[in-house]
């Protein structure tokens, strides 16, 4: 039985007035059809207090990175979600 691993990120800033700059998560997917060169398609997710982000890890993991927080503090809870 194959297991699927996902990450759950829940963003929580302790103070509503706390302003966070950057700290976005960027995901990249390589797309290509028969007539074109490969290209990256980027999707950025900007953290908002109370928001949850789920993404696949393991064999099907997308290329991704978290950008540096340039001002403020980004609080988040990370958990692994495994199901079969």
C-alpha positions, 0 to 999 in steps of 0.5 A: 500500500502506497503512502502519500505525504503532504505538508500542512502549513498554517499561518498564524501571526499573534498580533493582527497589526503585525505586518509581514513583508515577503515570506511567500512560498513559491512553487515551480512546475515545468511545462512542455508540449511537443512543439515547445521548449520546457518552461517554468510556471511559478505560483506564489502563495503569500501568507495570511493569518489563518490561512492553511497551505497543503502541498505534496511532498515525497515522489511528487513534490514540486520544486519550491522555496520560502522567500526571506521575511524582510520585515516583521515575523512570520509565525506558522505551524507545520505538520505532516499529513500521511494517508494511504 
